[in-house]
């Protein structure tokens, strides 16, 4: 990188010789709900109060993938978030290539381009929300994608208990499909005993929509479609 020039736009900053041509730092959304994990490794800790300077330091370190500033200290992160001793809420910015993940609220992680919801909607509302963001509900149609999503959640969103994904059998009972038209994989990683067309929280209703629980290896469960939950979009 030939320059330390930075520029700010809605939700992210960019660093390059010509603004926004190499790296951008997107704010993790919703940043106010970010929680640290049990990992204690920091790439660097420096007394910097400026987000621009902090981001420039990260850009110069190939292993740096995210930064935050806490108590006038710049902290650089690799693939995992810092020690849980940091209990203050911080704004975290993710380093990513400029040409990945259009839209300020989607972030890039190991080939994923995802948005974690800050609100709870029913499955149909969540599907529409994602489509309005030029994406779709997350499709976990391979073991690799399941593993990448688990790492992403472990890294930045450990507080999420469950969330809707883009699987359903709403058109034909028992015929589970991913919603995106481009998906050709038949991979469906159901948890043991699933699907059973039953939702313990809504016992008198059919369960035609897919949800995963972050603490159960992201195995699919079928649930009542009109329950309110968080969700993840992808593009």
C-alpha positions as CSV (number, residue, x, y, z in Angstrom):
1,X,0.0,0.0,0.0
2,X,1.5,3.3,-1.1
3,X,-0.6,5.7,1.0
4,X,-2.2,6.0,4.4
5,X,-5.1,7.9,3.0
6,X,-8.5,6.9,4.5
7,X,-12.0,7.9,3.8
8,X,-15.3,7.3,5.5
9,X,-18.7,6.4,4.1
10,X,-21.8,5.0,5.7
11,X,-20.8,2.2,8.0
12,X,-17.2,1.7,6.8
13,X,-13.9,3.2,6.1
14,X,-11.6,2.5,3.1
15,X,-7.8,2.6,2.8
16,X,-5.8,2.8,-0.4
17,X,-4.0,5.1,-2.8
18,X,-7.2,5.9,-4.5
19,X,-10.0,5.7,-1.9
20,X,-11.9,2.4,-1.8
21,X,-9.8,0.4,-4.3
22,X,-8.1,-2.0,-2.0
23,X,-9.4,-2.6,1.5
24,X,-12.5,-1.5,3.4
25,X,-13.3,-1.8,7.1
26,X,-17.0,-2.5,7.6
27,X,-18.6,-2.1,11.0
28,X,-19.9,-5.4,12.3
29,X,-23.6,-5.2,12.3
30,X,-25.2,-4.8,14.8
31,X,-22.0,-3.8,16.4
32,X,-23.6,-3.0,19.8
33,X,-24.5,-6.6,20.3
34,X,-21.0,-8.0,19.6
35,X,-19.6,-10.2,22.4
36,X,-16.1,-11.5,22.9
37,X,-15.3,-15.2,22.7
38,X,-13.0,-17.3,24.9
39,X,-10.0,-16.8,22.6
40,X,-7.3,-14.7,24.1
41,X,-4.9,-14.0,21.2
42,X,-4.4,-10.4,20.0
43,X,-2.3,-9.6,16.9
44,X,-1.4,-6.2,18.4
45,X,-2.4,-3.7,21.1
46,X,-1.3,-0.1,20.5
47,X,-2.1,3.2,22.2
48,X,-4.1,4.7,19.3
49,X,-7.3,6.7,19.6
50,X,-8.0,7.2,15.9
51,X,-9.9,4.5,14.0
52,X,-8.1,5.6,10.8
53,X,-4.7,4.9,12.4
54,X,-5.9,1.7,13.9
55,X,-7.2,0.5,10.5
56,X,-3.9,1.5,8.8
57,X,-2.0,-0.7,11.3
58,X,-4.3,-3.6,10.5
59,X,-3.9,-3.1,6.8
60,X,-0.2,-3.4,7.2
61,X,-0.6,-6.8,8.9
62,X,-1.6,-9.6,6.5
63,X,-3.0,-11.7,9.4
64,X,-5.2,-8.8,10.8
65,X,-8.9,-9.3,10.0
66,X,-10.6,-6.9,12.3
67,X,-10.0,-4.0,14.7
68,X,-11.6,-2.2,17.5
69,X,-10.7,0.7,19.8
70,X,-11.3,0.4,23.6
71,X,-10.1,2.9,26.2
72,X,-7.8,4.7,23.7
73,X,-6.2,1.4,22.7
74,X,-6.3,-0.1,19.2
75,X,-6.7,-3.8,19.2
76,X,-6.0,-6.0,16.1
77,X,-7.7,-9.4,15.7
78,X,-6.9,-12.4,13.6
79,X,-9.6,-15.0,13.1
80,X,-11.1,-15.0,16.6
81,X,-12.3,-12.3,18.9
82,X,-10.5,-11.5,22.1
83,X,-10.7,-12.7,25.7
84,X,-14.0,-12.4,27.6
85,X,-12.4,-10.2,30.2
86,X,-13.2,-7.3,28.0
87,X,-16.8,-6.8,29.1
88,X,-17.3,-3.3,27.6
89,X,-19.3,-3.1,24.4
90,X,-17.2,-1.9,21.5
91,X,-17.6,-1.1,17.8
92,X,-15.8,-3.7,15.7
93,X,-14.7,-3.2,12.1
94,X,-14.0,-6.1,9.7
95,X,-11.2,-5.8,7.1
96,X,-12.2,-7.1,3.7
97,X,-11.4,-6.7,0.0
98,X,-13.2,-3.7,-1.5
99,X,-14.9,-5.7,-4.2
100,X,-16.6,-8.2,-1.9
101,X,-20.1,-7.8,-0.3
102,X,-21.8,-4.8,-1.8
103,X,-23.9,-3.0,0.8
104,X,-22.6,-1.5,4.1
105,X,-24.4,-4.0,6.3
106,X,-23.1,-7.2,4.8
107,X,-19.7,-8.4,5.9
108,X,-17.2,-10.8,4.3
109,X,-15.8,-13.9,6.1
110,X,-13.9,-16.8,4.5
111,X,-16.0,-16.6,1.3
112,X,-19.3,-15.8,3.1
113,X,-21.1,-12.6,2.6
114,X,-23.6,-12.3,5.4
115,X,-25.9,-10.0,7.4
116,X,-26.9,-11.0,10.9
117,X,-30.3,-9.5,11.8
118,X,-30.7,-7.1,14.7
119,X,-34.5,-7.8,14.7
120,X,-36.7,-10.8,15.0
121,X,-39.2,-11.6,12.3
122,X,-41.2,-14.6,11.2
123,X,-39.7,-16.8,8.4
124,X,-41.7,-15.2,5.6
125,X,-40.9,-11.7,6.8
126,X,-37.2,-12.6,7.1
127,X,-37.2,-14.0,3.6
128,X,-38.6,-10.7,2.3
129,X,-36.2,-8.7,4.4
130,X,-33.2,-10.5,2.8
131,X,-34.7,-10.2,-0.7
132,X,-35.1,-6.4,-0.1
133,X,-31.3,-6.4,0.7
134,X,-30.6,-8.1,-2.7
135,X,-29.9,-11.3,-0.9
136,X,-31.7,-14.4,0.5
137,X,-31.9,-16.3,3.7
138,X,-28.7,-18.2,4.4
139,X,-28.4,-21.4,2.6
140,X,-26.3,-24.1,4.3
141,X,-26.1,-26.5,1.3
142,X,-22.7,-28.0,2.0
143,X,-20.6,-29.3,4.9
144,X,-18.0,-26.6,4.1
145,X,-20.6,-23.8,4.3
146,X,-21.9,-25.2,7.6
147,X,-18.3,-25.2,9.0
148,X,-17.6,-21.7,7.8
149,X,-20.8,-20.4,9.3
150,X,-20.0,-22.0,12.6
151,X,-16.6,-20.3,12.6
152,X,-18.2,-16.9,11.7
153,X,-20.7,-17.2,14.6
154,X,-18.1,-18.4,17.0
155,X,-15.9,-15.4,16.0
156,X,-18.4,-12.6,16.2
157,X,-21.9,-13.7,17.2
158,X,-21.7,-16.1,20.1
159,X,-24.8,-14.7,21.7
160,X,-27.2,-15.9,19.0
161,X,-29.1,-19.0,20.1
162,X,-31.1,-19.8,17.0
163,X,-31.9,-18.2,13.6
164,X,-33.9,-18.8,10.5
165,X,-32.3,-20.2,7.4
166,X,-33.6,-20.5,3.8
167,X,-35.0,-24.1,4.0
168,X,-38.7,-25.1,4.0
169,X,-41.2,-27.7,2.9
170,X,-44.0,-25.1,2.7
171,X,-44.9,-26.1,-0.9
172,X,-45.1,-29.9,-0.3
173,X,-45.0,-31.6,3.1
174,X,-41.8,-33.5,3.6
175,X,-40.1,-32.1,0.4
176,X,-37.5,-29.9,1.9
177,X,-35.7,-27.5,-0.4
178,X,-33.4,-24.5,-0.1
179,X,-35.1,-21.3,-1.4
180,X,-32.5,-19.9,-3.7
181,X,-33.0,-20.8,-7.3
182,X,-29.3,-21.2,-8.0
183,X,-28.8,-23.9,-5.4
184,X,-28.5,-27.4,-6.9
185,X,-27.1,-29.2,-3.9
186,X,-29.5,-31.5,-2.1
187,X,-27.4,-31.3,1.1
188,X,-29.7,-30.9,4.2
189,X,-28.0,-31.4,7.5
190,X,-31.0,-32.2,9.8
191,X,-30.4,-32.8,13.5
192,X,-31.2,-36.2,14.9
193,X,-35.0,-36.8,14.9
194,X,-35.6,-34.0,12.5
195,X,-37.7,-33.1,10.6
196,X,-40.8,-34.2,12.6
197,X,-43.3,-31.5,11.6
198,X,-43.5,-30.4,15.2
199,X,-42.5,-27.3,17.2
200,X,-42.4,-27.6,21.0
201,X,-43.1,-23.8,21.3
202,X,-46.1,-24.0,19.0
203,X,-47.5,-27.5,19.6
204,X,-50.8,-27.0,17.7
205,X,-49.2,-25.8,14.4
206,X,-47.3,-27.5,11.6
207,X,-43.5,-26.9,11.3
208,X,-42.5,-26.1,7.7
209,X,-39.6,-23.7,8.1
210,X,-35.9,-24.3,8.8
211,X,-34.0,-23.0,11.8
212,X,-30.6,-23.9,13.2
213,X,-29.3,-23.7,16.8
214,X,-25.8,-22.4,17.0
215,X,-24.9,-24.7,19.9
216,X,-26.0,-27.9,18.1
217,X,-23.6,-28.0,15.2
218,X,-26.0,-26.0,13.0
219,X,-28.2,-29.0,12.4
220,X,-31.6,-28.1,10.8
221,X,-34.8,-28.2,12.8
222,X,-38.3,-27.7,11.4
223,X,-40.3,-25.1,13.3
224,X,-43.6,-23.1,13.0
225,X,-43.0,-20.5,10.3
226,X,-44.7,-17.6,12.2
227,X,-42.6,-17.6,15.3
228,X,-40.4,-14.5,15.7
229,X,-36.6,-15.2,15.5
230,X,-33.4,-13.7,14.4
231,X,-32.1,-14.7,11.0
232,X,-29.1,-14.4,8.7
233,X,-29.1,-13.1,5.1
234,X,-26.5,-13.8,2.5
235,X,-25.7,-12.4,-0.9
